[in-house]
């Protein structure tokens, strides 16, 4: 197996993307050091310990983003760190404490620990499309968004877009630190991540997706979703480590869809849950206002799951957990 004899670290390992990342790394034969906030919380540990290969090749470490040096034992002996740990909160009362400090200082804490390990040369950072798309002006109609686009911190602050600001500042800090300290940094910028859930508690994007499905209430005011499957995002992280030529940023968005299109897909697969009333008066014509380039992601070897499959698998996963009423 490709990962046999290789040791890697995954921070924030109990999260939505990270849980799949740990699963796939174990499947490929890697030994995984996984960090979580509390080893005493079974909701954070049990689903990881139950994965195939976990008994032989998974070690859990307790670490806190804001505690300097707390990642040092976890990264010791590793060849790569997958830094996924960062808060995902869209409504905050104290942006600095709840989002900005954990994102920026936490990223630097992890990188400082990584830079001390001679065997560790590459860091894969989980950023976000939020660090790409929130510029001074929104994308023009028909524009193709790619990795050369960057969110503008001043615009984010003025508009109180605290989550995009946290991801933008953290990515910028990571690039500067890595350049100055001899680390190879590869950045993954996923869109709105959907797909089956491994962990027992659902994350904020899954909650947002449930809100759209159950009530028609959109997470995004314009109803535009930049969707990507969680399994594709996890695989992209691994490919970014395994491919020595991987560098820079990789946007992970399978497609840009309006909420009415998502509802149509659900209606086709679950006609008993009559969705036709939700979208029949929608004026949306079917052409997204902008596109997101898949070129770099596909050059990495990513084969995108179709949005139809991702949506169906998301709904099935949420139904299994009895989180949907149909």
N, C-alpha and C positions, 0 to 999 in steps of 0.2 A: 504493500500500500504506500501511496505517495508520502503520507505523513509519518511513516514509521520511524521512530527514533528522534522525531522533532518535537520540541516543547514550545508551546505558545501560550500567551495569556489573553484572556478575554475579560475586560472590565465591564461591570454592570451586567453580569452574565444571566441574571434572572429576567431581563427585559425581553420584549417581543422579538426584536431582530436577533439579539444576543443568544437567546435560547436555541433558535434555529442554527445559529452559527456554531454553538457548542455541539449540537447534534451532528451537524455535517462534518465538523473537524474530527470528532470521535469516529465517525463512519470512515473517514479517510486515514485513520490510524494515528492521528496526532495524540500526544499527551497534552492535556489542557489544564492550565492553572486558571481557575475562574474566580473573579472577585464579586462579592455581594456585600451589601451594607450590614447585614446581620446574619450570622450563622445560626442564630436561635430561632429564625423565622422559617417554619416549614413551607410557607407559601413561596419562599424564595429558593428553597433548596431541594424539595422532594422531587419535582419534575426533572431537575437536572441529574440527580442521583439515580433516577430510574432509567436514564438513557442507556442504550446499548453501548458497552465499552466503558461506561462511567466507573464501574467498580475497579477496573484495572488501570484506567488512564485519566481520571478526572480528580483533581484536588481543588477543594474550595478554600478561599481565603477571605477574611473579613477586611474591608478597606473602605475608607471614607474620602470622598473627593476633596474635602476641605482640610484634611489632616495630612500635613506634609510628611512624606516618607512612608505613609501607610501602604503604598503599593510595592515597596521594595522587596518584601519577601515573595510576593506573587510573581514579579517579573524576573526574579533571580533564576538564571539558567535558561531563560527563554531566548528564542530566535526572533520572535515577533510579538508585538502587542497589538491586539485589536481593541481600540479604545471606543467602546460604544456608550459608556456611562455618561449620561447628561440628562438633566431634568427636561421632561416634555410637559410644559404647562402653558396653556394659552390665556389664562386669566389669573393675574397675580396682584397682590396688594403691595408687595415689596420686591420690585424687579431685581434689584441688586442682590438681595439675600436669597431669593427663591430661584433665580435663573442665571443672572450674569456671573456672580462669583462661582457657583458650582460648575458652570460651563467653562469659564476661562481659567480660573485658578485650578480647578480640577484637572483640566487638560494639561496644564503646565506641571502640576504635581506628578501626573503619570509620566510625562515626557522626561522630567528631571530624573525620575527613578530609572527609566529606560536607558537614559544616556550613560548611566553608571555601569551598565552591564556590557562587557566586551563582546559577548556572543550575540547581542541584540542590535541589529542594524536597521530593521524596518518596522515602521509603525503604520497601521491602517486606522485612519480616523473616520468615525461615522459622523459626517456633517449632515447637511440637509439641503433640499431644493430651496429652503427658506434663506440660505446663504447665497443664493444665486439670483432669485427672481425679484427681490424687493429693492429695485433701483430707484433712481430719482424719478424716472417715468416708468409707467407700466409697459409691458411689451406691446408694440404696435400690432394691429391686426395682421395676421399672416406671418409674423416674425418667427424665426427658429431660435429658440433659446439653447445655448450650448455652454460648455465649460469656461468660456471666456467671459461670461456674465458674472458680475459680483453684486451682491446687495450693498446698499449704501448705508453705513452706520448712522449718519446724521438723519437721513430720511426715516430709518427705522425708529430712531429716538423721537423725532418730531411727531410721528404717527403712532407712537407708543406700541410699536410692533416688537414687543420684548423678546418673544421666542426667536424670530428671525435675527434680532440683534445679538442674542446670546450665541447663536450658531455662527454668525458672521465673525464676531470678535474671537470666538474660540478657534475657528479655522485659521484666522489671520495670525493669532498668537502661536498656533502650532506650526505654521509654515515658517515663521521667523525663528522660533526656537530650534526647529529641526535643521534649518539652513546653517545656524550658528554652532550647532553641536554635532554635526556629522551623522544625523539620522536620516534615513530614507523615509519620507512621508508620502503616503498615498491616501487620497481623500475620496470617500464615497458620499455622494449627495443624493439620497433617496427622495422621491416624492412622497405622496400620501400612501403609507404602507398598509396593505391589506393582506388577507390570507389566513390560513388556519392558525389557531392559537395553541401554543404548547403549555404556557404557564397557567396556573389556576386563576389568577386575577387578570382581568383584561386592562389594556392600556387606554390612553385617552383617544387614540385614533379609532380603536375598535368601538369605544363608546360613541364617538362621533358618527361612525358608520351605522351603528344601531339606531341613533337618533334620526339619521336620514331615512333608513329603512322603515322604522316604526311610525314616525310622525311626519316625514317629509321635511323635517327641519334641517337645514343645511349648515354644515360646519363653516363653509365659505359663503360669504354673502352673494357672490356672483354664481354660485353653484358649479364652479369649474374645479374639477378634481384631476390632479396629476398622479394617476394611480400606478402602483408597482406592487408586485407580489413579494411578500416577506422572504420566501425561499430564494427568489432571484437575488435579492439584496444580500442575503447571507452568503450565497455562492460567490457573488461579486467580491466580497471582502476576502474570501479565500483565494480566488484567482489573482487578486491584487497582491497577495503575498507570494503565491507560487510562480507568477510570471516575473522574472527578474527585470524585464523591460517596463513593467508597469510604473507609471509616474504621474504626478499631478492629480487632477480631479477626474472623477467619473460620475456623471449624472445618471441616476437610475430612475427612469420613468418609462413605463411601457406604453402609455397612451394618455392623451388629455381628453377627458370626458365630462360632459355636462351631467348634472344630477338626474335629469330626465332620461338620459341614455342608461344610466345605472338602474333606474327604476324599470325601464323596459326589459333589460336583461333579467332582472328578478322576476318580472311578470311572466316572461317566457318560460322560466324554469319552475316557477311556483304559481301557477294560475289560480290556485285555490285562495291565495292571498291577493285579492283583486287590486292590482296596482294601477289599472288603466285610468282610474279617476285622477290619479296623482299627476299624470303628465299629458292628458289629452288636450288641455288648454295651453300647454306650454308653447311659447313662440320660438323656441330654440330651433334653428334650422339644420343643425347637424355638423357645421364646420366649426371646429374649435377656434377661439380667438387668436391662439398662437400654437406653435408646435414645440416639442422638446426633442432635441437631437439624441438619437440612440447610437450614433456612430462610434464614439469612444468606448461605450459600454460593450458594444458588440465586438469591437476590436480586442477587448479583454477576454472574449470567449463566452460572454453572457448570452444565453438563449432565453428571451423573454417569454414568460407565461402569458397567454392571452388574457385580456381583462375579463372576458366571459368566464374562463376557468377560475381565475382568482376570485371573482365575485361569488361564484357558486360555492367554491371551497370555503370562503369566509362565512357565507350564510350557513353552510352545513356545520361548520365548527361552532358557530354561535348557537345553532339549534341544539346541538349535542349538549351544550351547557345550559340549555333551557333559558337562553337569554333573549329569544325571539318568540313572538306569540303565534307563529304559524309553523 
